[in-house]
Amino acid sequence: MSNSTESNYVVNAQQLVCVASFLAKEGHQTELLAALADLIADTRREAGCIRYELNISRDEPRRMTFVEKFVDLAAFEQHCAKPAIQHYFHHIMPQWVESYQVETYHQVIA
C-alpha cells in the first residue's frame, strides 16, 4: 500500500490523485464552468471518491482545474467510465475547450 524510505516521507501508492486542467475557448468560460460544476455532486457521491474540487485560475480565468483523489486506480477508472464523464469528454469538451491536460499522481506524505 505505501512505500517508506529513509527520508521521512511515505508515498501513498494506493490512492490516486488526478489534476485535470481545461482552458475554455475564448467566449465560452461560462458554459465550460457550468458543465464542469455539473459533474461535482454526482462524483462526490461515488464510493471511491475522496476529493473532487473545481478551481479557477487567478492568472487565467479561462483555466479551470479539478483536483481529484480516489481510493485507488480502479475507483478512478470507474469514475472515468461514468456516462456523465464520457459525455463531457466526447461532447462538451470539443465545443468549449481549447486545450486540456490530465495527469495522475501518488501523494507524498511527509
N, C-alpha and C positions, 0 to 999 in steps of 0.2 A: 504494500500500500504506500509506504513512504520510504525514502532513502535518506539515512543520516550520513553525515560526513563529519570530519574532524573540525569543521569550520563554524560550528554553532548555528547551522541552519538545516532545515529539512525541506526537501522538495516533495510536495504532495502530488505524487504521480497518479493517484486515483481520480481526483476531481479534475474537471476540465474547465478552463476559463476561455471564453471567446470574446474577442474585441472585433466588432463589425462596424465599419465606418462607411457612411454613404454621403456623397456630395450631390446635393439636389441640382438639377438643371436650373439654369437661370430662369427665374419667374415661377418655379414650382416648389419652393420651400414649404409653403403652407400645406399643399397637397401631400408632399412626402412626410412631413411631420405628422399629419393626421393618420396616414397609412401606417407609419411605424408605431404611433401611440396605440392604434387599434390592436396591435399584437401583444401588448403588455399584459392585460388582465388574464387572458387565457394561458399565456406562457407561465405566468407566476403560479397558476394552479396546477401545472404539470408536476407529477410526483417527484421527478428528478431535478427540478429547478431549485437552485439555492438563491440565485441573484439574477435579476433581469432589469437593468436600468437603462433608460434612454437619456442621452446628454446632447446638448447643442454647443458647438464650439464658440468660445468667446471671441476668437480671432476671425472665424469664417462662419457666419450664421447659416450658410447653406450646408455645412457639415454636421451630420448627426451621427452619433456613435452609441451603439449598445455595448455595455459591459455586462457579460453574462457569466454565470457559474452554474455548472451542473454536477451532480454527484459522481458521474463517470462518463466515459465516452459513449456508452450505449444510450444513456439518457439524452445526451446531446444529439446523437444520431436520430433518436425518436423525435426529438423536437424539430430537427431539420426536415423530417419526413412528414410532419403535420400538414394537412391541406392548406391552412392559412399561411404557413411559411412558404410552401411551394407556390401558392398563388402570388405571394409577394414577389418572389424571385423571378417568376415567369411572366407575370402580367403587369405588376405595378412598377417594378424596377425599370424595365425598358422605357416606360413613359416618362418617369420623373427623376431618374438617377443618371448623372453624368459619369461618375466613376465610383468604385467601391473597393474595399479591401476587407477581407475576413481572415483573421489569424487566431490560432488556438495556442494556449499556454498551459503550463502547470504552475501553480502558486508556489513561491518560495516563502517559507515561514522562518523568520529569523528572530 
